[in-house]
Amino acid sequence: MAKLTVSISSDARKRIDYRAEQLGVTRSAYVEGLVAADAQTELEAFLEEGYRALAAENGRFAESVLPVAWEVVGSDDTAW
């Protein structure tokens, strides 16, 4: 566990106190939860970017091999 001293506005402190009390947790636990939620959001965005890039790459590959596949199975839909 590490201690951290930060300077925030009194409105931000009041908000932290209010939400922490609502949730029944300490200020530290509430702020730690915010940091964890931010890290999760960042991870999800990173994964989504990777999935999109992979999907685009797979799409390009499929388009490149489709002509060869049609030569093998023919262009007749009954082959499928």
MIDO-745833 format. One record per atom (N, C-alpha, C, CB): residue number from 0; x, y, z. Coordinates in steps of 0.05 Angstrom, whole numbers, m for minus. Glycine has a CB too. Layout:
REM residues N
SITE  NUM  X  Y  Z
...
END
This chain:
REM residues 80
SITE  0  17  m23  0
SITE  0  0  0  0
SITE  0  18  25  0
SITE  0  m19  0  24
SITE  1  11  44  m17
SITE  1  26  69  m18
SITE  1  9  92  m10
SITE  1  38  73  m47
SITE  2  21  112  2
SITE  2  7  136  9
SITE  2  12  157  m13
SITE  2  15  147  37
SITE  3  m9  173  m18
SITE  3  m7  193  m39
SITE  3  m20  219  m29
SITE  3  m20  183  m65
SITE  4  m7  241  m32
SITE  4  m19  267  m25
SITE  4  m24  282  m51
SITE  4  0  283  m6
SITE  5  m49  290  m54
SITE  5  m56  305  m78
SITE  5  m71  331  m70
SITE  5  m73  288  m97
SITE  6  m70  350  m87
SITE  6  m86  375  m83
SITE  6  m109  375  m103
SITE  6  m68  400  m86
SITE  7  m133  377  m92
SITE  7  m157  377  m109
SITE  7  m175  400  m99
SITE  7  m172  350  m109
SITE  8  m194  407  m115
SITE  8  m213  428  m107
SITE  8  m231  418  m84
SITE  8  m230  438  m131
SITE  9  m241  437  m69
SITE  9  m259  429  m47
SITE  9  m284  416  m58
SITE  9  m266  453  m30
SITE  10  m293  424  m82
SITE  10  m317  411  m94
SITE  10  m311  382  m101
SITE  10  m325  426  m120
SITE  11  m287  377  m111
SITE  11  m279  349  m117
SITE  11  m278  333  m92
SITE  11  m252  348  m132
SITE  12  m267  344  m71
SITE  12  m265  330  m45
SITE  12  m293  324  m34
SITE  12  m249  346  m25
SITE  13  m311  343  m37
SITE  13  m338  339  m27
SITE  13  m351  316  m43
SITE  13  m355  365  m30
SITE  14  m346  316  m69
SITE  14  m358  295  m86
SITE  14  m347  267  m78
SITE  14  m352  301  m116
SITE  15  m321  266  m74
SITE  15  m309  241  m65
SITE  15  m321  232  m39
SITE  15  m278  244  m62
SITE  16  m323  250  m19
SITE  16  m335  243  6
SITE  16  m364  234  3
SITE  16  m333  267  25
SITE  17  m379  248  m13
SITE  17  m407  241  m17
SITE  17  m410  213  m29
SITE  17  m420  262  m35
SITE  18  m395  208  m51
SITE  18  m398  182  m64
SITE  18  m387  159  m46
SITE  18  m383  182  m91
SITE  19  m365  164  m32
SITE  19  m353  144  m15
SITE  19  m373  137  7
SITE  19  m327  154  m2
SITE  20  m386  157  18
SITE  20  m406  152  39
SITE  20  m430  137  28
SITE  20  m416  178  52
SITE  21  m439  144  4
SITE  21  m461  130  m9
SITE  21  m455  101  m13
SITE  21  m468  143  m36
SITE  22  m430  95  m21
SITE  22  m422  68  m27
SITE  22  m413  53  m3
SITE  22  m400  68  m48
SITE  23  m409  67  20
SITE  23  m401  54  44
SITE  23  m371  46  44
SITE  23  m417  30  49
SITE  24  m355  62  30
SITE  24  m326  56  29
SITE  24  m311  80  38
SITE  24  m318  48  0
SITE  25  m285  77  42
SITE  25  m268  99  49
SITE  25  m262  116  24
SITE  25  m242  89  61
SITE  26  m252  140  29
SITE  26  m243  157  7
SITE  26  m222  142  m10
SITE  26  m231  183  17
SITE  27  m203  130  3
SITE  27  m182  116  m11
SITE  27  m193  93  m28
SITE  27  m162  104  9
SITE  28  m212  78  m18
SITE  28  m224  56  m33
SITE  28  m239  67  m57
SITE  28  m242  39  m16
SITE  29  m254  89  m53
SITE  29  m269  102  m75
SITE  29  m250  111  m97
SITE  29  m285  125  m65
SITE  30  m229  125  m90
SITE  30  m210  136  m110
SITE  30  m196  112  m123
SITE  30  m189  155  m96
SITE  31  m188  92  m108
SITE  31  m176  68  m120
SITE  31  m194  55  m141
SITE  31  m168  48  m98
SITE  32  m220  54  m134
SITE  32  m240  44  m153
SITE  32  m242  60  m178
SITE  32  m267  43  m140
SITE  33  m240  86  m176
SITE  33  m239  103  m200
SITE  33  m215  98  m217
SITE  33  m240  133  m191
SITE  34  m192  94  m205
SITE  34  m168  88  m220
SITE  34  m170  61  m234
SITE  34  m143  88  m201
SITE  35  m181  41  m219
SITE  35  m185  15  m231
SITE  35  m204  16  m255
SITE  35  m195  m5  m210
SITE  36  m226  31  m252
SITE  36  m245  34  m274
SITE  36  m233  47  m298
SITE  36  m270  49  m264
SITE  37  m216  67  m293
SITE  37  m202  81  m315
SITE  37  m183  61  m329
SITE  37  m187  105  m304
SITE  38  m169  45  m314
SITE  38  m150  26  m325
SITE  38  m166  5  m342
SITE  38  m134  11  m303
SITE  39  m189  m3  m333
SITE  39  m206  m22  m347
SITE  39  m215  m10  m373
SITE  39  m230  m31  m330
SITE  40  m224  15  m373
SITE  40  m233  29  m397
SITE  40  m210  31  m417
SITE  40  m243  57  m390
SITE  41  m186  37  m408
SITE  41  m163  39  m425
SITE  41  m156  12  m438
SITE  41  m139  50  m410
SITE  42  m158  m9  m422
SITE  42  m152  m36  m432
SITE  42  m173  m44  m453
SITE  42  m152  m56  m409
SITE  43  m198  m38  m448
SITE  43  m219  m45  m467
SITE  43  m216  m30  m493
SITE  43  m247  m39  m455
SITE  44  m208  m5  m492
SITE  44  m203  10  m516
SITE  44  m179  m1  m532
SITE  44  m198  40  m510
SITE  45  m158  m9  m518
SITE  45  m135  m21  m530
SITE  45  m143  m48  m544
SITE  45  m113  m26  m509
SITE  46  m158  m64  m530
SITE  46  m167  m90  m542
SITE  46  m185  m86  m566
SITE  46  m181  m107  m521
SITE  47  m203  m66  m564
SITE  47  m221  m61  m586
SITE  47  m205  m52  m611
SITE  47  m241  m39  m579
SITE  48  m185  m35  m607
SITE  48  m168  m27  m629
SITE  48  m154  m51  m642
SITE  48  m147  m6  m619
SITE  49  m144  m69  m625
SITE  49  m130  m93  m635
SITE  49  m149  m111  m650
SITE  49  m118  m108  m612
SITE  50  m174  m115  m639
SITE  50  m193  m131  m653
SITE  50  m201  m119  m680
SITE  50  m218  m135  m636
SITE  51  m204  m93  m681
SITE  51  m210  m80  m707
SITE  51  m188  m84  m727
SITE  51  m216  m50  m702
SITE  52  m163  m80  m718
SITE  52  m140  m84  m736
SITE  52  m138  m112  m746
SITE  52  m114  m76  m722
SITE  53  m143  m131  m728
SITE  53  m142  m160  m735
SITE  53  m164  m166  m755
SITE  53  m144  m177  m711
SITE  54  m188  m155  m750
SITE  54  m210  m160  m769
SITE  54  m204  m149  m796
SITE  54  m236  m148  m757
SITE  55  m192  m126  m797
SITE  55  m185  m114  m823
SITE  55  m165  m131  m838
SITE  55  m175  m85  m820
SITE  56  m145  m140  m822
SITE  56  m124  m157  m834
SITE  56  m136  m183  m844
SITE  56  m102  m163  m813
SITE  57  m153  m195  m829
SITE  57  m166  m220  m837
SITE  57  m183  m215  m862
SITE  57  m183  m231  m815
SITE  58  m197  m193  m863
SITE  58  m213  m186  m887
SITE  58  m196  m184  m912
SITE  58  m228  m160  m882
SITE  59  m173  m170  m909
SITE  59  m155  m168  m932
SITE  59  m144  m195  m941
SITE  59  m131  m149  m925
SITE  60  m138  m212  m922
SITE  60  m128  m239  m928
SITE  60  m150  m255  m943
SITE  60  m119  m254  m903
SITE  61  m174  m254  m933
SITE  61  m196  m268  m945
SITE  61  m201  m259  m974
SITE  61  m222  m265  m929
SITE  62  m199  m233  m978
SITE  62  m202  m222  m1005
SITE  62  m180  m232  m1024
SITE  62  m203  m192  m1005
SITE  63  m156  m235  m1012
SITE  63  m133  m243  m1029
SITE  63  m134  m273  m1037
SITE  63  m107  m237  m1014
SITE  64  m146  m289  m1020
SITE  64  m147  m318  m1026
SITE  64  m174  m326  m1039
SITE  64  m143  m334  m1000
SITE  65  m193  m309  m1039
SITE  65  m219  m316  m1051
SITE  65  m217  m325  m1080
SITE  65  m238  m293  m1048
SITE  66  m202  m311  m1096
SITE  66  m200  m320  m1124
SITE  66  m189  m348  m1127
SITE  66  m182  m301  m1140
SITE  67  m170  m355  m1110
SITE  67  m158  m382  m1110
SITE  67  m180  m402  m1101
SITE  67  m133  m384  m1093
SITE  68  m194  m395  m1080
SITE  68  m215  m413  m1070
SITE  68  m236  m418  m1091
SITE  68  m228  m401  m1045
SITE  69  m243  m398  m1106
SITE  69  m263  m401  m1128
SITE  69  m252  m420  m1150
SITE  69  m271  m374  m1140
SITE  70  m226  m419  m1155
SITE  70  m215  m437  m1174
SITE  70  m216  m466  m1165
SITE  70  m185  m429  m1180
SITE  71  m213  m470  m1139
SITE  71  m213  m497  m1128
SITE  71  m241  m508  m1127
SITE  71  m201  m497  m1099
SITE  72  m260  m493  m1117
SITE  72  m287  m503  m1114
SITE  72  m306  m496  m1137
SITE  72  m299  m493  m1088
SITE  73  m297  m478  m1153
SITE  73  m314  m468  m1175
SITE  73  m332  m446  m1166
SITE  73  m330  m491  m1186
SITE  74  m343  m432  m1184
SITE  74  m360  m409  m1177
SITE  74  m389  m417  m1174
SITE  74  m357  m387  m1198
SITE  75  m394  m443  m1177
SITE  75  m421  m453  m1174
SITE  75  m429  m454  m1144
SITE  75  m424  m482  m1187
SITE  76  m451  m441  m1137
SITE  76  m459  m440  m1109
SITE  76  m466  m467  m1098
SITE  76  m483  m422  m1106
SITE  77  m472  m487  m1115
SITE  77  m479  m513  m1105
SITE  77  m456  m528  m1091
SITE  77  m490  m530  m1127
SITE  78  m431  m518  m1096
SITE  78  m408  m531  m1084
SITE  78  m408  m527  m1054
SITE  78  m382  m520  m1097
SITE  79  m422  m507  m1044
SITE  79  m422  m501  m1016
SITE  79  m445  m515  m1003
SITE  79  m423  m471  m1010
END
